[in-house]
């Protein structure tokens, strides 16, 4: 066995890999066969036990992120580039009016239709290439960076399309490099939730219900916090079973007329509801289809 092969095997042993794993890795690396017995021989003769990482050291502990209590504008399900210009303008107008410098996007900033696992449902649907889809989002990202000093992006099911499409070879964080301004001002978490202070939990869960508020209602019972829930594309406000915690469906900044699978296929699912919210001085403010925009933004923003 060559010295370079021996050193490679020793290094992999120290990293905590088992004999079979190391044998397979060495065989692939050097294009010749190595057996678990070859690895075991080196392990017991040339590697000190204290130099081998223990299995428990290889196990990752997961702790979802927490943000301090502060003023935030909060939205979800933008599905860029298929967002509503009207609702995006309202979103930025509220941020400027109330001088909110931080935003939290609770998943699905991007649509990523070009890498969807779902087959096309029409010959002339939204056939933007992956790069074209990202290029179309540049104006939105640029505006976000002008309005907000810091942006927090929670992972939604559409962000996770990146991992599935590229078999985890490309992390979503690499997408941020496509937009240089995002690398500076955006913080991305692969978690589908983030806590704000002690009272609020913002989630983009896998769970879905056709009844607005149901998922958030059950999440409040599980986590015992006020819930801001994304993914369902509904807007809803209610209390949990205890009557102590608020449960809110966030709506979204999408444009339903741009989403092919809503318009080309009929289901019994309810219509999508746009909306977003603001946490300001510890209080929640909701913005939806029945909002009095003149009250919040003045006559110039009445529409």
N, C-alpha and C positions, 0 to 999 in steps of 0.2 A: 504493500500500500504506500502510495506517495505521501510525502510529508504534508503537502497542501490538502490532500484528502483527509488525512488524520486530524489536522487542525480544524478543518471544517466540521468534522463529526464531533470533535471535542467541544466546539463552540455551541453546536446545537444541543448537545447533552447538557451543557451548563445553562442553556436557556429553558430547560425543563421539559423538552420533548422526550417522548418514550422511544424505546429501541426500534420499534417497527416504523414509527414516524421518521426517525432520523435516517434509517436505512432507505426509506423511500425518497426522502429529500436528497440524500447523497447520490443515490442512483440517478435521479433526474438532473442533478447539478453536474455530475461528471460523466454522464452517458455510459455508465457501466454498472453492473450489479453489485449491491452490498446487501448482506444479510443482517438480520437482527443480532445474530451471533457475533458478527464482526463488530457491531456497535457495542454489544455487551462486553466484549473483550477489552475495548479501549476504555469503556466506562469504568470498569472495575480495576484496571491497571494504571490508568493515567489521569483520572479525574477525581479530585477530592470531593467527598460527599457534601462538605459545607459550601462548595462552589456551585452546586446545582440548585437552581431556583425551586423552591417548594411549590407543590400544586396550589396551595392556598394563595401564594403570591401571584399566581397567574390568573386567579379569578378576579374579575372586575366587580366592584360594588357600584350600584347605580343610585344616583341621587339627582332627582330632577331639579332644575335651576330655580332660584328664588330671586326676586327683585325687591328692592326696598319700597316702602310706601311712598308714593310720589304722584305727580300729575302725569297722566298718560292719555293719549288718544288710542283707542283700541278698535281694530277691525279684523276681518278674516275673509277668506274665500273671495279674493280679488279676481283670481283666475286670469291674470294678465297673459296675453294681451286682450282677452275678451272681457274687459272691465267696462263699467258704466262711466262715461265721462261726467255725466251729471252728478253721480254720487261721489266720484273721486273729487270733483270740484267742491262739493259740500264738505267733504272730509277735510280738505286742506283749508277751507274757509273757517271751519270751526277751530282748527289748530291755530290759525293766525289770530282769530278774534279773541281767544282765551289764552293766547301765548303759551301753548303747550309745545314743549320742545322734545318730548320723547313719545315714540309710538311703539305699540306692540301689535304685530301681525300674527294672529293665532292660526297660522297654517294656510296653505294654498294661495300664496302670493302669485305663483305661476300656474298656468294650466298644463303645460307640457303635453299638449295633444299629439305632437309629432312622435312621442315615444310612449304613447298610451298602449297598454296591452289589449285594449278593446279594438276590434276590427272596425274599419270605416263603415259607416252606415249609408253613405251616398257616394256617387262618383265625383261630385263637385262640392264637397263639404269644406271644412276648414283644413286646407291642405298645406299650411305653412310648414316649411322645413324647420328643424330644430333651431338652427342658427337664425333663420328669419323670424321665428317666434321670439327669440331673445332680443333681436334687433328692434322689434316692434315695441319692446318694453322699456327701451332706453329713456324715452321722455318721462314715463311714470317714475322710474328710479331716480332720474335727475331731479324731478320735482320733490320727491321725498327727501332727498339729501339737502335741498335748499330750505325746506320747511322744518325738518327735524334735525336736531344735533345728534340724536342717538335713536337707532331703530333696532328692535328685538324681533327676530323671526323664529316662531315655533314651527316645528316640522308638521306638515299636514300630509294627507295621503297623496297629494299631487307632487309634493317635494320628494316623497319616497319612490316615485316613479323613476327617479334617477338611479337609485340602487338596483331596482329590478331590471331596468333597461340595459344597464351596463354591468350587470352581475356583480355589483358592489365594487367594481374596479375604479369607478369615479365617485368620490364623495360629493355630496351636495355643496360642500364648502368651496369646491373648485368652481362652481357656477358663479360664486361671488367675484371671482377673478375676471369674469367676462365683463363685469361692470366695476371699473376701478374705484368709483366712489363708494360702492357697497363695501369694499374691503376696509375702508376707513371708518364708516359710520354704522355698519350693520353688524349685529351679533346674532349668529345662527346657532340654534341648539337642535340636535337630532331628537330630543324629547318632544312628545306631543303635548306637553303641558308646562306651565310656568306659574309659580305662586307670586302674588304681589302682596307684600306685607303679611300679616297674620290672617287676614279675613277673606282674601280672594284667590281663587284658583281658575286659571284660564286654560282650556283644553281644546284640542282637535282630536277627539277620540275616534277609534275605529267603529264604535257602536253607532247605530243609526235607528231612528224610528220615524214612521210617517206621521206621528202625532207630535206636533211641536211642543217642546218643553219636557217630553218624557225622558229623554236621555239625561238632560241636565238635572231633572228631578232625582233620578237614581244616582247620579254622580254626587249630588249634594248629600245623600244619605250615606254614601261610601266615604267621602272625604270630610264631611262635616264643615264645609266652608261655603261661602257664596260662590256660585258657579257662573262663569261666562263660557258658554259652549259654542263651538264652531262645528262645521262639517255638514250639518243638516240643511243649511240655507234657509232656515226659518227665523222669524223674529218673534220672541215670546218673553214675557215677564210673569213670573209667579213665585210663590213661596214653596219651600220643600215641606215634607210631612210634619216637621217639627214647628213650622211657622216662624222659625228664627232666621233661616238662610234664604237669600234671594237666588233664584235660578233663572238665567237669562240665555236665550238663544240669540246669537249675535247678528244673524242675517248675512250680509256680505256686500261687497262693492262690485259684483258681477253685473253684466248686461245679459239678461235672459235671451234677448233677440240674437245674440252672437253665439249661443251655446247650441251646437247642432243636435246633441242627443236629447235635449229638452223639447225641441220643436219638431223633430222628425219622427219621434216615437211617443206614443200616447200611453200614459200609465194612470193609475189611480192616486199617485203621489200628489200631495198638495203643491200649489204654485210656490215658487221661491219668493222670499221676502227680502228686500234690501235693508241694510241698516248698519249702524256702528254705535259705539258708545265712548264716553269720556269719563275717566276717573279724575276728579279734581277736588282737592282738599278733603279727601276721604269720602266724597259723595259720588254716586253714579248718575250720569246723565245719558239718556237714551235718545237716539236719533233714528227715525223710521219714516214710513210713508205718511204718517199722520202728524209729523212734527210741524210746529208753527215756526217756520224758518225766519219769518220776519221778527218774531220775538227774540230768537237767538242771534240773528245776524244782521238785522236791520232791513229796511225797505229794499235796499239794492239787491238783497239776496232772497227776496220773497218767494221767487220761483224755485 
